[in-house]
């Protein structure tokens, strides 16, 4: 059965919940601090109300002068941590209605699975479209799907955070020369179908300023759960 709204509390700490659960094999831990292994992601997590020890553990875990992407964590580190970015955004969950039924989308013959052998072309597409952070081992977070034209990867979508009962959809991108052909919608339908088929529920994050993406996700049945602030820092 698909995850219910009453089980959405885990989405308040999607990074920590993922690293303590489905992505535990990709985690590095020290005390109450946790982060991904290098090359997979830079997301890090501390408790909801961290003390100085938790921040000290994270600084030690990452090393001096390293980047800590705190994602949507509302806690702010000590003043000797250098701010890198602040971005307003939304967390959206798939309501299971409002868009075409994706039940048959998983069988779209034009949608292909992308694995380790596809990493060079995935990284090239990411560099050209800049949908968000993506590293050489990011594909290990979950399934990635793509569409090719004349053998060239022109569109992609994938799974990122995996808190219990949920799967985050991420890396939604289409090459400039292939836009306007419905590739993103096809890929999103296919991935939603896979997530729902295993009894989980899709969710995603989007920058508040990305009005085009917001409109697309709303057409596909995603609803805003809450507004979030994304923050990144550099350790002392």
DOZAMAR-846640 format. One line per 8 residues: number of its first residue (from 1); their letters; for each residue x, y, z of N, C-alpha, C, O. Coordinates in steps of 0.2 Angstrom, whole numbers. Layout:
NUM> a> X Y Z X Y Z X Y Z X Y Z  ... .
***
This chain:
1> xxxxxxxx> 4 -6 0 0 0 0 4 6 0 10 6 3  2 11 -4 6 17 -4 6 21 2 2 21 6  12 24 4 13 28 10 8 33 11 6 37 6  5 34 17 0 39 19 3 45 21 9 45 23  -1 50 21 2 57 24 4 57 31 8 61 33  1 53 35 2 53 42 10 50 43 12 51 49  12 47 38 19 44 38 24 49 35 30 47 34  22 55 34 26 60 30 31 64 35 35 68 33 .
9> xxxxxxxx> 31 62 41 35 66 46 43 65 44 47 69 46  44 59 42 51 57 40 54 62 35 60 63 34  50 65 31 52 70 26 54 77 29 57 81 26  53 78 36 56 83 39 64 83 40 67 88 40  67 77 39 74 76 39 75 70 34 78 65 36  74 72 28 75 67 22 82 64 22 83 59 20  87 69 23 94 66 22 96 62 28 99 56 27  95 64 34 96 59 40 92 53 39 95 47 41 .
17> xxxxxxxx> 86 53 38 82 47 37 85 42 32 85 36 33  87 45 26 90 41 21 96 38 23 97 32 22  101 41 26 107 39 28 107 34 34 111 30 35  102 34 38 101 30 44 97 23 41 97 18 45  94 24 35 90 18 33 93 15 26 98 12 26  89 17 21 90 14 14 97 15 12 100 11 8  100 21 13 107 23 11 112 22 16 118 25 16  111 18 21 116 17 27 123 14 24 128 15 27 .
25> xxxxxxxx> 122 10 18 129 8 16 133 13 12 138 12 10  130 19 11 133 24 8 135 30 13 137 36 11  134 28 19 135 34 25 142 33 28 145 28 29  144 39 30 149 40 35 146 43 41 143 48 41  148 41 47 145 43 53 151 45 59 156 42 59  149 50 63 153 51 69 149 54 74 146 60 73  148 51 79 143 53 84 136 54 81 133 49 79  133 60 82 126 61 79 126 64 72 121 66 69 .
33> xxxxxxxx> 132 65 69 133 68 63 134 62 57 137 57 59  131 63 52 131 58 46 131 62 39 128 67 39  135 59 35 135 62 28 137 56 23 138 50 25  136 58 17 137 53 12 145 52 10 149 56 12  147 46 8 153 44 6 155 49 0 151 51 -4  162 51 -1 164 55 -6 162 52 -13 162 46 -14  160 57 -17 158 55 -24 151 53 -25 148 53 -31  147 52 -20 140 50 -20 136 57 -19 132 58 -24 .
41> xxxxxxxx> 137 60 -14 133 66 -12 137 70 -7 141 67 -3  135 77 -6 138 81 -1 133 82 4 135 86 9  127 79 4 122 81 9 124 78 16 127 72 16  123 82 21 125 80 28 119 81 33 114 85 31  119 78 38 113 79 43 116 79 50 121 75 52  112 82 54 113 83 62 107 82 65 102 83 61  106 81 71 99 81 75 95 87 74 98 93 72  89 87 75 85 93 74 87 99 78 86 105 76 .
49> xxxxxxxx> 89 98 84 91 103 88 98 101 91 99 99 96  103 102 86 110 100 88 114 104 93 113 110 93  118 101 97 122 105 101 129 106 98 130 104 92  133 109 101 140 110 98 144 104 97 148 104 92  142 99 100 146 92 99 144 89 92 148 87 89  138 90 90 136 87 84 139 91 78 141 88 73  139 98 79 143 101 74 150 100 73 153 99 68  153 99 79 160 97 80 162 90 77 167 89 73 .
57> xxxxxxxx> 157 86 78 158 79 75 157 79 67 161 76 63  153 84 64 152 84 57 158 88 54 160 86 49  161 93 58 167 96 55 173 91 55 177 91 50  173 87 60 179 82 60 177 76 55 182 74 52  171 75 54 169 70 49 171 72 42 174 68 38  170 78 40 171 81 34 178 83 33 181 82 27  181 86 38 188 89 37 188 96 37 183 99 35  193 100 38 193 107 38 193 110 31 195 107 26 .
65> xxxxxxxx> 189 115 30 188 118 24 184 115 19 184 116 13  180 110 21 176 106 16 168 108 16 166 111 21  165 106 11 158 108 10 153 104 13 154 98 13  149 107 17 143 103 20 137 106 17 135 111 19  133 102 13 127 104 11 122 101 16 120 95 16  119 106 19 114 104 25 107 103 22 102 102 26  106 104 16 100 103 12 94 107 15 95 113 16  89 104 18 84 108 21 84 108 29 79 110 32 .
73> xxxxxxxx> 89 106 32 90 106 39 89 114 41 93 118 39  85 115 46 84 122 48 89 124 53 89 130 55  93 119 56 98 121 61 104 125 58 105 123 52  106 130 61 112 134 58 118 132 62 118 132 68  124 131 59 130 129 62 133 135 66 131 141 65  138 134 70 142 139 73 144 145 69 145 144 63  145 151 71 147 156 67 154 156 63 155 159 58  158 151 65 165 150 62 164 146 56 169 144 52 .
81> xxxxxxxx> 158 143 54 156 140 48 155 145 43 150 149 44  158 145 37 157 150 32 151 148 28 151 143 25  146 153 27 140 152 23 142 151 15 147 155 13  140 147 12 141 146 5 135 148 0 136 151 -5  129 145 2 123 147 -2 117 147 3 117 143 8  112 150 1 105 150 3 100 150 -2 101 154 -7  96 145 -3 91 145 -8 84 143 -5 83 138 -2  79 147 -7 72 145 -5 69 140 -10 70 141 -16 .
89> xxxxxxxx> 65 136 -7 62 131 -11 56 128 -8 54 130 -3  54 122 -11 48 119 -9 49 111 -9 53 109 -13  46 108 -4 46 101 -4 39 99 -6 34 101 -3  38 95 -11 32 93 -14 31 85 -14 36 81 -15  25 83 -13 24 76 -13 18 74 -18 14 78 -20  19 68 -21 14 66 -26 8 64 -23 8 59 -19  2 67 -25 -4 65 -22 -8 60 -25 -13 58 -22  -5 57 -30 -8 51 -34 -14 53 -38 -18 49 -40 .
97> xxxxxxxx> -15 60 -40 -20 62 -44 -18 68 -47 -13 71 -45  -22 71 -52 -20 77 -55 -16 77 -62 -16 82 -65  -14 71 -63 -10 70 -69 -12 64 -73 -16 60 -69  -9 62 -79 -11 56 -82 -9 50 -77 -4 50 -74  -13 44 -77 -11 39 -74 -4 36 -76 -4 34 -82  1 35 -72 7 33 -74 8 25 -74 13 22 -75  2 21 -73 3 14 -72 6 11 -78 9 5 -77  5 13 -84 8 10 -90 14 13 -92 17 10 -97 .
105> xxxxxxxx> 16 18 -89 22 22 -91 29 18 -90 34 19 -93  29 13 -85 35 9 -84 37 5 -90 42 3 -90  32 4 -95 34 0 -100 35 4 -107 35 2 -112  37 11 -106 38 15 -111 45 13 -114 50 13 -111  44 10 -121 50 7 -124 56 12 -125 62 10 -127  54 19 -125 59 24 -127 63 26 -121 68 30 -121  61 23 -115 64 25 -108 69 19 -107 67 14 -106  76 21 -105 81 16 -104 84 17 -97 84 23 -95 .
113> xxxxxxxx> 86 12 -94 89 12 -88 97 14 -89 100 12 -94  99 18 -84 106 21 -85 110 18 -79 108 19 -73  115 15 -80 120 12 -75 127 15 -75 128 21 -77  131 12 -72 138 14 -71 141 16 -78 145 20 -78  139 12 -83 142 13 -89 140 19 -93 143 22 -97  135 22 -90 132 28 -93 134 34 -89 132 40 -91  138 34 -84 140 40 -80 144 45 -84 142 51 -83  148 44 -89 151 49 -93 146 54 -96 146 60 -96 .
121> xxxxxxxx> 141 50 -100 136 54 -103 131 57 -98 128 63 -100  130 54 -93 126 58 -88 129 64 -85 126 69 -84  135 63 -84 139 69 -81 139 75 -86 139 81 -85  140 73 -93 140 78 -98 133 81 -98 133 88 -99  128 78 -98 121 81 -98 120 85 -92 117 91 -93  122 83 -86 122 87 -80 125 94 -81 123 99 -79  131 93 -84 135 99 -85 132 104 -90 133 110 -89  128 102 -95 125 106 -100 118 109 -97 116 114 -99 .
129> xxxxxxxx> 115 106 -92 109 108 -90 108 110 -83 104 114 -81  113 108 -79 113 111 -72 107 110 -68 104 115 -65  104 104 -67 98 103 -63 99 103 -56 95 103 -52  106 102 -54 107 102 -46 114 97 -46 116 95 -51  116 96 -40 122 92 -38 122 85 -41 117 82 -40  127 83 -44 127 76 -47 135 75 -48 139 78 -51  137 69 -45 144 67 -44 145 60 -48 140 57 -50  151 58 -48 152 52 -52 149 46 -49 148 41 -53 .
137> xxxxxxxx> 147 46 -42 144 40 -39 137 41 -37 133 37 -34  134 47 -39 127 49 -38 122 44 -40 117 43 -37  124 40 -46 119 35 -48 118 29 -44 113 26 -44  122 29 -39 122 23 -34 116 24 -29 114 20 -25  113 30 -29 108 32 -24 101 28 -26 97 27 -22  100 27 -32 94 23 -35 94 22 -42 99 23 -45  88 21 -45 87 20 -52 88 27 -56 85 32 -53  91 27 -61 91 33 -66 89 30 -73 90 25 -75 .
145> xxxxxxxx> 84 34 -76 81 33 -82 83 38 -87 84 44 -85  83 37 -93 85 42 -99 82 40 -105 79 35 -106  82 45 -109 80 45 -116 85 47 -121 89 52 -120  87 43 -126 92 44 -131 89 46 -138 84 43 -140  92 50 -141 90 52 -148 97 51 -152 102 54 -151  96 46 -157 102 45 -162 108 42 -157 113 44 -159  106 39 -152 111 36 -148 114 41 -142 118 39 -138  112 47 -143 114 52 -138 109 53 -132 103 54 -133 .
153> xxxxxxxx> 112 53 -126 107 54 -120 105 62 -120 109 66 -120  99 63 -121 96 70 -121 92 71 -115 90 77 -114  90 67 -111 85 68 -105 86 63 -100 88 57 -102  85 65 -94 87 60 -88 82 62 -82 80 68 -81  81 57 -78 78 58 -71 81 52 -67 82 47 -69  81 54 -60 83 48 -56 80 49 -49 77 53 -47  82 44 -45 80 43 -38 86 46 -34 92 44 -35  84 50 -28 90 52 -24 88 50 -17 90 44 -15 .
161> xxxxxxxx> 86 54 -13 85 53 -6 79 47 -5 75 47 -9  80 43 0 76 37 1 74 36 9 75 31 12  70 41 12 68 40 18 62 35 18 60 33 13  61 32 24 57 26 24 50 27 21 46 32 23  48 23 16 42 24 13 41 29 7 36 30 4  47 32 6 47 38 1 53 37 -4 58 34 -2  52 40 -10 58 41 -14 58 48 -17 53 50 -20  64 51 -17 64 58 -20 66 57 -27 71 54 -29 .
169> xxxxxxxx> 62 61 -31 64 61 -38 68 67 -39 67 73 -37  74 66 -43 79 72 -44 82 71 -51 80 67 -55  87 76 -52 91 76 -59 86 76 -65 88 73 -70  81 80 -64 76 80 -70 79 85 -75 80 91 -73  81 83 -81 85 87 -85 84 85 -93 83 79 -94  84 90 -97 83 89 -104 88 93 -108 89 99 -106  92 91 -113 97 95 -117 93 100 -120 87 99 -122  96 106 -121 93 112 -124 90 110 -131 84 112 -133 .
177> xxxxxxxx> 93 106 -135 91 105 -142 85 100 -142 82 99 -147  84 97 -136 79 91 -136 72 93 -132 68 89 -131  72 100 -130 67 102 -126 60 103 -130 61 104 -136  55 103 -127 48 104 -130 46 97 -133 41 98 -137  48 92 -132 46 85 -135 43 81 -130 42 75 -132  42 83 -124 39 79 -119 43 74 -115 40 69 -112  50 74 -116 54 69 -113 54 69 -105 53 64 -102  53 75 -102 53 75 -95 47 72 -92 47 68 -87 .
185> xxxxxxxx> 41 73 -96 35 70 -93 35 63 -94 33 59 -89  38 60 -100 38 53 -100 43 50 -95 41 45 -92  48 53 -94 53 50 -88 50 51 -82 50 46 -78  46 56 -80 43 57 -73 38 52 -73 37 49 -67  34 51 -78 28 45 -77 31 39 -76 29 35 -72  37 37 -80 40 31 -79 43 30 -72 42 24 -69  46 35 -69 49 34 -63 44 34 -57 44 30 -52  39 38 -58 33 38 -53 30 31 -53 29 28 -48 .
193> xxxxxxxx> 29 28 -59 26 21 -59 31 16 -55 28 12 -52  37 16 -56 42 12 -53 41 13 -45 41 8 -41  41 19 -43 41 20 -36 34 18 -33 34 14 -27  29 19 -36 22 17 -33 22 10 -33 19 7 -29  25 6 -38 24 -1 -39 27 -5 -33 25 -10 -32  32 -2 -30 36 -5 -24 33 -2 -18 36 -4 -12  27 1 -18 23 3 -12 26 9 -9 24 11 -3  30 13 -12 32 19 -10 29 25 -13 25 24 -18 .
201> xxxxxxxx> 31 31 -11 27 37 -13 33 42 -15 38 43 -12  32 45 -21 37 50 -24 36 57 -20 31 59 -19  42 60 -20 42 67 -17 48 70 -21 52 67 -24  48 77 -20 54 80 -24 55 87 -20 51 89 -16  60 90 -22 62 97 -20 63 101 -26 66 99 -31  61 107 -26 62 112 -31 63 119 -29 60 121 -24  67 123 -32 69 130 -31 62 134 -32 59 133 -37  61 138 -27 55 143 -27 55 147 -34 50 148 -37 .
209> xxxxxxxx> 61 149 -36 62 153 -42 61 149 -49 60 152 -54  60 143 -48 60 139 -54 52 138 -56 49 132 -55  49 143 -58 42 143 -59 40 138 -65 34 135 -64  44 137 -70 42 132 -75 42 125 -72 37 121 -74  47 123 -68 47 116 -65 41 115 -60 38 110 -60  39 121 -56 34 120 -51 27 119 -55 23 115 -53  26 122 -61 20 121 -65 20 114 -67 14 111 -67  25 112 -70 25 105 -72 24 100 -67 20 95 -68 .
217> xxxxxxxx> 27 100 -61 26 96 -56 18 96 -53 15 91 -52  16 102 -53 9 102 -51 4 99 -56 -1 96 -54  5 100 -62 1 96 -68 2 89 -67 -3 85 -68  7 86 -64 8 79 -64 6 76 -57 7 70 -56  3 81 -53 0 78 -47 4 79 -41 2 77 -35  9 83 -41 13 85 -35 10 91 -31 7 96 -34  10 90 -25 7 96 -21 12 98 -16 16 94 -13  12 105 -14 17 107 -9 16 105 -2 10 106 0 .
225> xxxxxxxx> 21 102 1 20 100 8 22 105 12 19 107 17  28 108 11 30 114 15 36 118 11 39 115 6  37 124 13 42 128 10 48 127 14 48 126 20  54 126 11 60 125 14 66 130 12 65 133 7  71 130 16 77 134 14 83 129 14 85 126 19  86 129 8 92 125 7 98 129 9 99 135 7  103 126 13 109 130 15 115 125 14 115 119 15  121 129 12 127 125 12 132 129 16 132 136 16 .
233> xxxx> 137 126 19 142 129 23 149 126 21 149 120 19  154 130 23 161 127 23 163 126 30 163 131 34  166 120 32 168 119 39 174 123 41 178 125 36  175 125 47 181 129 49 187 125 49 193 128 50 .
***
